[in-house]
Amino acid sequence: MRGRKMIFAALLALVCCFAFAAGAAETGTASLPENAQVADGYMSSAMKDGKPLDRLIAYTPESPAFYAVGKLLSAPANTKIRFSWFFVKENQHITDVELNTEDHGSDIFVYSTLNNGGNPWPKGAFRVEIFVNDRTEPDQIIDFEVE
């Protein structure tokens, strides 16, 4: 009799685990922010209506601004995105730009703009690293040049 009770208790615990997992999948709580990612990172000359106009690999020193773009996938509301800008030629960190998706959903373009206040950009290699939430490894690394 005691053995049957132990088996019944184990089966009951197993059924509860499956029920919890199924409920989490139905309510969407199984989709954690760790699944969020930024894919297809690239540079653009501008954004219009929330979409990049083109893809660039280089800018001129007179370019008014740099636009780093990526596609945010599988992200819940209020996902944090951080863009870290670097001037590689001088091994210099320029700035970090952070944004929050708020309730804009997923499968959207996220972007950051860097301008130089009307001054010409220095020639050389630049890099943008895009991070999701508090990750230490970037989802995307975009290298580009000013020529």
Backbone as CSV, one residue per row, in Angstrom:
resi,resn,N_x,N_y,N_z,CA_x,CA_y,CA_z,C_x,C_y,C_z
1,MET,0.815,-1.183,0.000,0.000,0.000,0.000,0.868,1.260,0.000
2,ARG,1.928,1.242,0.812,2.804,2.398,0.897,3.484,2.668,-0.442
3,GLY,3.865,1.620,-1.159,4.495,1.753,-2.466,3.559,2.398,-3.477
4,ARG,2.261,2.039,-3.420,1.275,2.635,-4.332,1.121,4.128,-4.068
5,LYS,1.135,4.512,-2.792,1.008,5.932,-2.452,2.192,6.720,-2.995
6,MET,3.393,6.157,-2.914,4.583,6.840,-3.412,4.516,6.973,-4.928
7,ILE,4.083,5.930,-5.601,3.951,5.987,-7.056,2.890,7.014,-7.439
8,PHE,1.759,7.002,-6.713,0.689,7.970,-6.989,1.198,9.397,-6.782
9,ALA,1.951,9.644,-5.716,2.486,10.978,-5.433,3.461,11.407,-6.534
10,ALA,4.288,10.469,-6.992,5.237,10.798,-8.060,4.502,11.124,-9.360
11,LEU,3.488,10.322,-9.672,2.705,10.591,-10.884,1.966,11.921,-10.788
12,LEU,1.417,12.231,-9.631,0.720,13.487,-9.421,1.674,14.675,-9.610
13,ALA,2.874,14.559,-9.078,3.866,15.624,-9.235,4.236,15.798,-10.706
14,LEU,4.378,14.684,-11.420,4.703,14.730,-12.838,3.591,15.390,-13.641
15,VAL,2.339,15.041,-13.340,1.187,15.648,-14.025,1.153,17.143,-13.754
16,CYS,1.417,17.560,-12.525,1.435,18.993,-12.194,2.516,19.725,-12.988
17,CYS,3.691,19.112,-13.131,4.767,19.733,-13.911,4.352,19.918,-15.362
18,PHE,3.752,18.900,-15.967,3.292,19.010,-17.351,2.200,20.060,-17.486
19,ALA,1.281,20.108,-16.527,0.203,21.104,-16.573,0.770,22.508,-16.475
20,PHE,1.767,22.721,-15.619,2.385,24.031,-15.480,3.079,24.433,-16.775
21,ALA,3.814,23.496,-17.376,4.516,23.798,-18.626,3.538,24.115,-19.738
22,ALA,2.453,23.383,-19.834,1.452,23.644,-20.873,0.797,24.990,-20.645
23,GLY,0.488,25.331,-19.394,-0.116,26.623,-19.095,0.826,27.762,-19.422
24,ALA,2.104,27.600,-19.140,3.078,28.641,-19.445,3.178,28.853,-20.950
25,ALA,3.135,27.772,-21.722,3.206,27.905,-23.174,1.976,28.614,-23.719
26,GLU,0.795,28.313,-23.162,-0.428,28.949,-23.645,-0.479,30.423,-23.303
27,THR,0.010,30.816,-22.131,-0.063,32.213,-21.731,1.106,33.029,-22.238
28,GLY,2.099,32.381,-22.826,3.236,33.103,-23.367,4.361,33.312,-22.368
29,THR,4.210,32.848,-21.151,5.266,33.055,-20.171,6.458,32.146,-20.428
30,ALA,6.302,31.177,-21.314,7.446,30.328,-21.635,8.450,31.081,-22.499
31,SER,8.016,32.161,-23.164,8.894,32.962,-24.007,9.597,34.003,-23.155
32,LEU,10.795,33.704,-22.715,11.540,34.597,-21.852,12.356,35.578,-22.680
33,PRO,12.751,36.708,-22.102,13.559,37.685,-22.823,14.857,37.114,-23.373
34,GLU,15.348,36.001,-22.792,16.581,35.413,-23.305,16.430,34.960,-24.758
35,ASN,15.187,34.760,-25.213,14.944,34.350,-26.593,15.024,35.527,-27.550
36,ALA,14.910,36.736,-27.032,14.963,37.920,-27.880,16.342,38.032,-28.513
37,GLN,16.368,38.528,-29.742,17.641,38.704,-30.424,17.539,39.801,-31.470
38,VAL,18.674,40.382,-31.789,18.772,41.316,-32.898,19.524,40.596,-34.000
39,ALA,18.939,40.589,-35.188,19.538,39.909,-36.336,19.725,40.901,-37.479
40,ASP,20.527,40.523,-38.449,20.712,41.282,-39.688,21.100,42.739,-39.422
41,GLY,22.152,42.948,-38.661,22.623,44.297,-38.376,23.380,44.887,-39.554
42,TYR,23.128,46.163,-39.834,23.821,46.875,-40.903,23.688,48.374,-40.706
43,MET,24.395,49.127,-41.537,24.368,50.586,-41.479,23.475,51.113,-42.604
44,SER,22.886,52.286,-42.353,22.017,52.933,-43.337,22.310,54.432,-43.365
45,SER,21.856,55.090,-44.423,22.042,56.541,-44.521,20.938,57.301,-43.816
46,ALA,19.780,56.652,-43.603,18.651,57.324,-42.949,17.545,56.307,-42.677
47,MET,16.593,56.732,-41.867,15.395,55.944,-41.571,14.181,56.749,-42.036
48,LYS,13.180,56.048,-42.552,11.937,56.702,-42.951,10.781,55.787,-42.566
49,ASP,9.831,56.316,-41.809,8.680,55.542,-41.339,9.107,54.275,-40.602
50,GLY,10.189,54.385,-39.831,10.654,53.260,-39.026,11.416,52.201,-39.793
51,LYS,11.774,52.479,-41.049,12.507,51.499,-41.869,13.756,52.142,-42.465
52,PRO,14.831,51.363,-42.588,16.052,51.906,-43.195,15.859,52.137,-44.691
53,LEU,16.508,53.187,-45.203,16.392,53.502,-46.635,17.311,52.649,-47.492
54,ASP,18.449,52.211,-46.942,19.436,51.503,-47.746,20.397,50.764,-46.828
55,ARG,21.400,50.142,-47.438,22.470,49.473,-46.689,23.794,50.097,-47.126
56,LEU,24.614,50.432,-46.136,25.912,51.034,-46.424,27.023,50.247,-45.745
57,ILE,28.211,50.334,-46.338,29.400,49.788,-45.675,30.414,50.897,-45.411
58,ALA,30.150,52.090,-45.987,31.064,53.216,-45.802,30.299,54.531,-45.871
59,TYR,30.855,55.526,-45.194,30.332,56.890,-45.197,31.449,57.819,-45.642
60,THR,31.095,59.056,-45.960,32.093,60.084,-46.235,32.282,60.907,-44.964
61,PRO,33.389,61.638,-44.858,33.568,62.495,-43.678,32.450,63.534,-43.515
62,GLU,31.783,63.889,-44.604,30.717,64.886,-44.566,29.340,64.294,-44.273
63,SER,29.228,62.991,-44.107,27.929,62.370,-43.805,27.343,62.997,-42.546
64,PRO,26.058,63.365,-42.586,25.470,64.033,-41.420,25.316,63.117,-40.194
65,ALA,25.101,61.820,-40.414,24.895,60.907,-39.285,25.105,59.471,-39.730
66,PHE,25.388,58.620,-38.740,25.459,57.178,-38.955,24.179,56.566,-38.387
67,TYR,23.641,55.549,-39.052,22.460,54.826,-38.581,22.788,53.341,-38.511
68,ALA,22.809,52.786,-37.309,22.992,51.351,-37.109,21.610,50.735,-36.945
69,VAL,21.339,49.676,-37.717,20.001,49.093,-37.789,20.083,47.591,-37.550
70,GLY,19.066,47.043,-36.910,18.928,45.603,-36.757,17.464,45.241,-36.648
71,LYS,17.157,43.992,-36.854,15.783,43.486,-36.747,15.650,42.781,-35.400
72,LEU,14.738,43.288,-34.552,14.499,42.691,-33.245,13.494,41.561,-33.391
73,LEU,13.877,40.367,-32.940,13.047,39.171,-33.085,12.755,38.544,-31.728
74,SER,11.572,37.956,-31.593,11.172,37.171,-30.412,11.325,37.943,-29.105
75,ALA,10.980,39.207,-29.121,11.169,40.038,-27.939,9.851,40.412,-27.286
76,PRO,9.781,40.287,-25.958,8.594,40.751,-25.244,8.616,42.277,-25.121
77,ALA,7.537,42.841,-24.640,7.474,44.283,-24.396,8.579,44.681,-23.424
78,ASN,9.027,45.910,-23.543,10.046,46.494,-22.662,11.398,45.803,-22.734
79,THR,11.757,45.322,-23.905,13.084,44.770,-24.112,14.067,45.929,-24.242
80,LYS,15.214,45.817,-23.571,16.236,46.858,-23.654,17.220,46.516,-24.770
81,ILE,17.592,47.535,-25.521,18.591,47.402,-26.579,19.677,48.431,-26.297
82,ARG,20.948,48.003,-26.407,22.070,48.934,-26.217,22.960,48.889,-27.451
83,PHE,23.252,50.066,-27.987,24.175,50.231,-29.105,25.460,50.837,-28.548
84,SER,26.578,50.149,-28.714,27.878,50.664,-28.289,28.660,51.050,-29.539
85,TRP,29.049,52.317,-29.606,29.742,52.884,-30.766,31.233,53.015,-30.472
86,PHE,32.070,52.617,-31.468,33.517,52.664,-31.306,34.188,53.251,-32.551
87,PHE,35.260,54.011,-32.319,36.159,54.427,-33.388,37.348,53.486,-33.287
88,VAL,37.346,52.457,-34.121,38.307,51.358,-34.026,39.728,51.838,-34.280
89,LYS,39.883,52.737,-35.247,41.224,53.201,-35.618,41.992,53.742,-34.406
90,GLU,41.301,54.420,-33.520,41.936,54.992,-32.324,41.655,54.171,-31.059
91,ASN,41.007,53.001,-31.226,40.638,52.161,-30.087,39.868,52.971,-29.038
92,GLN,38.850,53.711,-29.519,38.106,54.641,-28.673,36.627,54.271,-28.602
93,HIS,36.107,54.154,-27.386,34.669,53.979,-27.180,34.043,55.362,-27.283
94,ILE,33.078,55.534,-28.186,32.456,56.844,-28.390,31.311,57.059,-27.411
95,THR,30.341,56.150,-27.435,29.186,56.288,-26.555,28.356,55.017,-26.572
96,ASP,27.472,54.896,-25.587,26.442,53.856,-25.563,25.100,54.553,-25.694
97,VAL,24.234,53.982,-26.506,22.869,54.492,-26.667,21.934,53.363,-26.269
98,GLU,21.075,53.624,-25.292,20.130,52.607,-24.835,18.715,53.010,-25.192
99,LEU,17.926,52.009,-25.548,16.511,52.252,-25.814,15.695,51.119,-25.249
100,ASN,14.402,51.367,-25.122,13.463,50.384,-24.596,12.346,50.258,-25.621
101,THR,11.998,49.035,-25.978,10.980,48.834,-27.012,9.579,49.175,-26.534
102,GLU,9.430,49.353,-25.215,8.123,49.621,-24.609,7.122,48.584,-25.107
103,ASP,6.016,49.006,-25.707,5.012,48.026,-26.167,4.957,47.936,-27.690
104,HIS,6.081,48.230,-28.359,6.099,48.213,-29.823,6.165,46.811,-30.406
105,GLY,6.276,45.815,-29.570,6.246,44.443,-30.053,7.592,43.959,-30.532
106,SER,7.517,42.916,-31.331,8.712,42.271,-31.829,8.695,42.299,-33.350
107,ASP,9.748,41.764,-33.937,9.898,41.751,-35.392,9.802,43.169,-35.950
108,ILE,10.547,44.052,-35.299,10.596,45.452,-35.712,12.050,45.852,-35.911
109,PHE,12.265,46.943,-36.644,13.603,47.497,-36.762,13.914,48.298,-35.509
110,VAL,15.114,48.116,-34.987,15.636,48.966,-33.927,16.864,49.652,-34.495
111,TYR,17.085,50.905,-34.088,18.227,51.612,-34.643,18.725,52.676,-33.685
112,SER,19.951,53.072,-33.937,20.592,54.144,-33.192,21.272,55.059,-34.193
113,THR,21.253,56.338,-33.878,21.873,57.347,-34.729,23.027,57.996,-33.984
114,LEU,24.100,58.241,-34.698,25.233,58.959,-34.123,25.544,60.116,-35.059
115,ASN,25.580,61.343,-34.521,25.963,62.481,-35.365,27.155,63.179,-34.752
116,ASN,27.796,64.012,-35.547,29.039,64.654,-35.138,28.874,66.173,-35.056
117,GLY,27.653,66.626,-34.839,27.410,68.055,-34.665,27.791,68.910,-35.855
118,GLY,27.714,68.340,-37.056,28.063,69.094,-38.260,29.544,69.086,-38.592
119,ASN,30.357,68.541,-37.725,31.794,68.441,-37.984,32.079,67.226,-38.860
120,PRO,33.174,67.255,-39.621,33.504,66.066,-40.425,33.928,64.899,-39.534
121,TRP,33.613,63.697,-39.998,34.013,62.482,-39.303,35.479,62.186,-39.607
122,PRO,36.192,61.627,-38.658,37.556,61.195,-38.969,37.520,59.961,-39.868
123,LYS,38.487,59.862,-40.740,38.570,58.691,-41.614,39.077,57.499,-40.819
124,GLY,38.548,56.321,-41.175,38.992,55.108,-40.520,37.863,54.150,-40.229
125,ALA,38.192,53.114,-39.474,37.250,52.040,-39.159,36.431,52.388,-37.914
126,PHE,35.133,52.074,-37.981,34.196,52.238,-36.872,33.508,50.897,-36.633
127,ARG,32.899,50.781,-35.454,32.166,49.559,-35.110,30.983,49.926,-34.224
128,VAL,29.890,49.170,-34.414,28.737,49.255,-33.526,28.449,47.847,-33.033
129,GLU,28.276,47.701,-31.722,27.885,46.426,-31.132,26.481,46.600,-30.568
130,ILE,25.593,45.652,-30.894,24.206,45.733,-30.444,23.939,44.616,-29.438
131,PHE,23.472,45.008,-28.262,23.204,44.087,-27.159,21.717,44.070,-26.833
132,VAL,21.201,42.914,-26.439,19.818,42.789,-25.973,19.840,42.600,-24.459
133,ASN,19.013,43.387,-23.779,18.932,43.373,-22.324,20.319,43.552,-21.725
134,ASP,20.715,42.742,-20.763,21.998,42.937,-20.089,23.052,41.921,-20.532
135,ARG,22.941,41.435,-21.737,23.925,40.460,-22.223,25.308,41.084,-22.291
136,THR,26.307,40.248,-22.094,27.683,40.723,-22.179,28.277,40.491,-23.561
137,GLU,27.676,39.608,-24.345,28.115,39.355,-25.719,27.117,40.010,-26.675
138,PRO,27.607,40.748,-27.674,26.683,41.419,-28.591,25.948,40.432,-29.496
139,ASP,24.699,40.781,-29.813,23.933,40.010,-30.794,24.447,40.284,-32.202
140,GLN,24.853,41.523,-32.430,25.347,41.925,-33.742,26.563,42.819,-33.575
141,ILE,27.506,42.674,-34.488,28.656,43.566,-34.589,28.679,44.076,-36.019
142,ILE,28.641,45.393,-36.154,28.631,45.999,-37.485,29.897,46.831,-37.645
143,ASP,30.695,46.476,-38.618,31.901,47.236,-38.935,31.631,48.076,-40.177
144,PHE,32.131,49.331,-40.155,31.974,50.203,-41.320,33.140,51.175,-41.362
145,GLU,33.256,51.874,-42.449,34.387,52.788,-42.677,33.894,54.198,-42.968
146,VAL,34.754,55.160,-42.662,34.626,56.525,-43.178,35.811,56.692,-44.107
147,GLU,35.505,56.973,-45.382,36.570,57.054,-46.407,36.638,58.438,-47.010
